[in-house]
Amino acid sequence: MRLNTWAIALVIAGGLCALPVQAALVGYTDRAAFDSAVAALPGPSTSTLNFDDLAADTRIASGADAGGIRFDYDLGGVSLQVKAGVPTVSSPNFLGTDDAGVLQQGDNFQLRFGAANAVGLYLMSIDTLMGDDFRLAVAGTYVSLSTAALQQTLGDGTQVYFLGLVDATATFTSASLSTGQNGSGQFLWNADDIVTASAAPGAGTVPEPGRLAMLGVGLMVLVAARTRNKKE
């Protein structure tokens, strides 16, 4: 019976090692809630690209790095560009294009960065937006714009929203921002304060529910086996 007990233990251990880790991405449309989730990571470090260290009208080519983030995009001949001159969430600069300074519905880009547990950004538009006009996605999981989660209104009437994703169990190295999923009318927009955050290297993560369940079943089996051994 002692051999059987150890065999059961090995099977359980093997199952735990083989069980794939499932992503636990949580979406946020409120910056304060996002910041609280980041603060809950073990030993978090945060980096924010607010474009203020770059000169206004600096072109960010597709595939180029800006502040530790690489931008990949195809805007039909239009280039991303650092802009200034109108209100933004962190003056003076923000992300626009060399086409009248703004992005428009249908303009999408991908962000690439070092291993992170969180990514988020502000989205700004003076036009009327609809829910799902923006999506921020990581590995197929996305968070959509919520017009009920307006973060602030700037001096010229520009409305500011936030999208963020946090995964407390695993890191990722890219995210994509897409627009116009709901077929709403044309709108113009800009972005600012792209934030990434990561837990301290080597910090422990919370076990997945599936792993906890398997561990609980395994412990019950081992206890039952030990009890049977004592009776025999």
BELRA-V661139 format. One record per residue. RES is the residue in three letters. SS is DSSP state (hx for helix, st for strand, lp for the rest). OMEGA is omega in radians with two decimals (NA if undefined). Layout:
# BELRA-V661139
res=RES ss=SS omega=OMEGA
res=RES ss=SS omega=OMEGA
This chain:
# BELRA-V661139
res=MET ss=lp omega=3.13
res=ARG ss=hx omega=3.11
res=LEU ss=hx omega=-3.14
res=ASN ss=hx omega=3.13
res=THR ss=hx omega=3.12
res=TRP ss=hx omega=3.10
res=ALA ss=hx omega=3.10
res=ILE ss=hx omega=-3.14
res=ALA ss=hx omega=-3.14
res=LEU ss=hx omega=3.11
res=VAL ss=hx omega=3.14
res=ILE ss=hx omega=-3.14
res=ALA ss=hx omega=3.11
res=GLY ss=hx omega=3.12
res=GLY ss=hx omega=3.12
res=LEU ss=hx omega=-3.14
res=CYS ss=hx omega=-3.07
res=ALA ss=hx omega=-3.08
res=LEU ss=lp omega=-3.11
res=PRO ss=lp omega=3.09
res=VAL ss=lp omega=-3.14
res=GLN ss=lp omega=3.13
res=ALA ss=lp omega=3.13
res=ALA ss=lp omega=-3.12
res=LEU ss=st omega=3.09
res=VAL ss=st omega=-3.11
res=GLY ss=st omega=-3.13
res=TYR ss=st omega=3.01
res=THR ss=lp omega=3.10
res=ASP ss=lp omega=-3.05
res=ARG ss=hx omega=-3.13
res=ALA ss=hx omega=3.11
res=ALA ss=hx omega=3.08
res=PHE ss=hx omega=3.14
res=ASP ss=hx omega=3.11
res=SER ss=hx omega=3.12
res=ALA ss=hx omega=3.10
res=VAL ss=hx omega=-3.13
res=ALA ss=hx omega=-3.14
res=ALA ss=lp omega=3.06
res=LEU ss=lp omega=3.12
res=PRO ss=lp omega=3.11
res=GLY ss=lp omega=-3.02
res=PRO ss=lp omega=2.97
res=SER ss=st omega=-3.03
res=THR ss=st omega=3.08
res=SER ss=st omega=-3.12
res=THR ss=st omega=3.04
res=LEU ss=st omega=-3.13
res=ASN ss=lp omega=3.05
res=PHE ss=lp omega=-3.09
res=ASP ss=lp omega=3.08
res=ASP ss=lp omega=3.11
res=LEU ss=lp omega=3.13
res=ALA ss=lp omega=3.05
res=ALA ss=lp omega=-3.12
res=ASP ss=lp omega=3.01
res=THR ss=lp omega=3.14
res=ARG ss=st omega=3.06
res=ILE ss=st omega=-3.10
res=ALA ss=lp omega=3.06
res=SER ss=lp omega=-3.10
res=GLY ss=lp omega=-3.12
res=ALA ss=st omega=-3.14
res=ASP ss=st omega=3.05
res=ALA ss=st omega=3.11
res=GLY ss=lp omega=3.11
res=GLY ss=lp omega=3.11
res=ILE ss=st omega=3.08
res=ARG ss=st omega=-3.14
res=PHE ss=st omega=3.04
res=ASP ss=st omega=-3.08
res=TYR ss=st omega=2.98
res=ASP ss=lp omega=-3.09
res=LEU ss=st omega=3.07
res=GLY ss=lp omega=3.11
res=GLY ss=lp omega=3.08
res=VAL ss=st omega=-3.13
res=SER ss=lp omega=2.98
res=LEU ss=st omega=-3.08
res=GLN ss=st omega=3.05
res=VAL ss=st omega=-3.10
res=LYS ss=st omega=3.12
res=ALA ss=lp omega=3.02
res=GLY ss=lp omega=3.06
res=VAL ss=lp omega=-3.11
res=PRO ss=lp omega=3.07
res=THR ss=lp omega=-3.06
res=VAL ss=lp omega=3.07
res=SER ss=lp omega=-3.04
res=SER ss=lp omega=0.14
res=PRO ss=lp omega=-2.93
res=ASN ss=lp omega=3.09
res=PHE ss=st omega=-3.13
res=LEU ss=st omega=3.06
res=GLY ss=st omega=3.12
res=THR ss=st omega=3.04
res=ASP ss=lp omega=3.08
res=ASP ss=lp omega=-3.13
res=ALA ss=lp omega=3.04
res=GLY ss=lp omega=-3.02
res=VAL ss=lp omega=2.90
res=LEU ss=st omega=3.13
res=GLN ss=st omega=3.10
res=GLN ss=lp omega=-3.11
res=GLY ss=lp omega=3.06
res=ASP ss=lp omega=-3.11
res=ASN ss=lp omega=3.02
res=PHE ss=st omega=3.11
res=GLN ss=st omega=3.11
res=LEU ss=st omega=3.07
res=ARG ss=st omega=-3.02
res=PHE ss=st omega=3.08
res=GLY ss=st omega=-3.08
res=ALA ss=st omega=-3.08
res=ALA ss=st omega=3.04
res=ASN ss=lp omega=-3.09
res=ALA ss=st omega=3.04
res=VAL ss=st omega=3.12
res=GLY ss=st omega=3.12
res=LEU ss=st omega=3.03
res=TYR ss=st omega=3.07
res=LEU ss=st omega=-3.02
res=MET ss=st omega=3.10
res=SER ss=st omega=3.05
res=ILE ss=lp omega=3.11
res=ASP ss=lp omega=3.09
res=THR ss=lp omega=-3.13
res=LEU ss=lp omega=3.08
res=MET ss=lp omega=3.09
res=GLY ss=lp omega=3.14
res=ASP ss=lp omega=3.04
res=ASP ss=lp omega=3.07
res=PHE ss=st omega=2.99
res=ARG ss=st omega=2.99
res=LEU ss=st omega=-3.01
res=ALA ss=st omega=3.01
res=VAL ss=st omega=3.07
res=ALA ss=lp omega=3.07
res=GLY ss=lp omega=3.07
res=THR ss=st omega=-3.07
res=TYR ss=st omega=3.00
res=VAL ss=st omega=-3.06
res=SER ss=st omega=3.04
res=LEU ss=lp omega=3.02
res=SER ss=lp omega=-3.13
res=THR ss=hx omega=3.09
res=ALA ss=hx omega=-3.09
res=ALA ss=hx omega=3.10
res=LEU ss=lp omega=-3.09
res=GLN ss=lp omega=3.08
res=GLN ss=st omega=3.04
res=THR ss=st omega=-3.09
res=LEU ss=lp omega=-3.02
res=GLY ss=lp omega=-3.14
res=ASP ss=lp omega=3.13
res=GLY ss=lp omega=3.11
res=THR ss=lp omega=3.12
res=GLN ss=st omega=-3.04
res=VAL ss=st omega=3.09
res=TYR ss=st omega=-3.13
res=PHE ss=st omega=3.00
res=LEU ss=st omega=3.11
res=GLY ss=st omega=3.09
res=LEU ss=st omega=3.13
res=VAL ss=st omega=3.05
res=ASP ss=st omega=-3.09
res=ALA ss=lp omega=-3.03
res=THR ss=lp omega=-3.06
res=ALA ss=lp omega=3.11
res=THR ss=lp omega=3.07
res=PHE ss=st omega=-3.04
res=THR ss=st omega=3.11
res=SER ss=st omega=3.07
res=ALA ss=st omega=3.13
res=SER ss=st omega=3.06
res=LEU ss=st omega=-3.14
res=SER ss=st omega=-3.04
res=THR ss=st omega=2.96
res=GLY ss=lp omega=-3.12
res=GLN ss=lp omega=-3.00
res=ASN ss=lp omega=3.09
res=GLY ss=lp omega=3.13
res=SER ss=lp omega=-3.10
res=GLY ss=lp omega=-3.11
res=GLN ss=lp omega=3.05
res=PHE ss=lp omega=3.11
res=LEU ss=st omega=-3.06
res=TRP ss=st omega=3.04
res=ASN ss=st omega=3.14
res=ALA ss=st omega=3.11
res=ASP ss=st omega=3.04
res=ASP ss=st omega=3.07
res=ILE ss=st omega=-3.05
res=VAL ss=st omega=2.98
res=THR ss=st omega=-3.12
res=ALA ss=st omega=3.12
res=SER ss=st omega=3.06
res=ALA ss=lp omega=3.13
res=ALA ss=lp omega=3.13
res=PRO ss=lp omega=3.11
res=GLY ss=lp omega=3.14
res=ALA ss=lp omega=-3.14
res=GLY ss=lp omega=3.10
res=THR ss=lp omega=3.13
res=VAL ss=lp omega=3.14
res=PRO ss=lp omega=3.08
res=GLU ss=lp omega=3.12
res=PRO ss=hx omega=3.13
res=GLY ss=hx omega=3.11
res=ARG ss=hx omega=3.13
res=LEU ss=hx omega=3.14
res=ALA ss=hx omega=3.14
res=MET ss=hx omega=3.12
res=LEU ss=hx omega=3.13
res=GLY ss=hx omega=3.11
res=VAL ss=hx omega=-3.13
res=GLY ss=hx omega=3.13
res=LEU ss=hx omega=3.10
res=MET ss=hx omega=3.13
res=VAL ss=hx omega=-3.14
res=LEU ss=hx omega=3.11
res=VAL ss=hx omega=3.12
res=ALA ss=hx omega=-3.14
res=ALA ss=hx omega=3.13
res=ARG ss=hx omega=3.10
res=THR ss=hx omega=3.12
res=ARG ss=hx omega=3.13
res=ASN ss=hx omega=-3.13
res=LYS ss=hx omega=3.14
res=LYS ss=hx omega=-3.10
res=GLU ss=lp omega=NA
